[in-house]
């Protein structure tokens, strides 16, 4: 048997665990074997209900479920489908990267997946090397997005952002941001009035190895507006300059 070096997080030194949720036995087992051979810990679930039992055990009301670093989710699951799983994970503020696998590859399907909280989308059939590369990219981005930066408190009007505590207040009220939303807001406050293109935001927040759908930028901007704007439909902080990108301030 081939000896495989465990896939360790460079920041924590802990072997990373990937949860695969797919009702197709062949796909689930093949992907699990391929990722195990790369040194990842792998847990599988054959249904959405089983996945929720692992992530949100009833005895702890979802507060201490299985520690997962990445979830690979099939959309077409019996009972609780993949979109429902994404919604529930984000509703409970689980900032676990989510890679959707789906036989539905149309642009609208990808947009819906990103809208409900997925970080990347891969259509079936797919190449195993591409799947592994996307998993590695998502895990790398997650590791660096959760690394604590140098001490600093940034302010803009009534927004206060504390980088060491990952805390944000708007008009004195604390708001909860995901690491990527936090990083976007940090960039915006550091450079008020600068226009950021999608590509520049992807480079700064997701990294040069980003391989997902670029519409994820628009989704995260929408989420950020919902949390910091009084009226997200008429934003005062984050405005869109059609054909150019986004401007803060």
MOZIVEN-V557481 format. One record per run of one state. SS is the DSSP state (A for helix, B for strand, O for the rest). FROM is the first residue (numbers start at 1). TO is the last residue. If there is no record, write none. Layout:
BEGIN
<<SS:FROM:TO> <SS:FROM:TO>>
END
This chain:
BEGIN
<<O:1:7> <B:8:8> <O:9:14> <B:15:15> <O:16:16> <B:17:21> <O:22:24> <A:25:37> <O:38:40> <B:41:45> <O:46:47> <A:48:55> <O:56:57> <A:58:60> <O:61:69> <B:70:74> <O:75:81> <A:82:91> <O:92:96> <B:97:102> <O:103:106> <A:107:115> <O:116:119> <B:120:123> <O:124:127> <A:128:145> <O:146:152> <B:153:156> <O:157:158> <B:159:162> <O:163:166> <B:167:170> <O:171:172> <B:173:175> <O:176:178> <A:179:190> <O:191:194> <B:195:196> <O:197:197> <A:198:206> <O:207:215> <A:216:228> <O:229:231> <A:232:234> <O:235:237> <B:238:241> <O:242:244> <B:245:248> <O:249:249>>
END
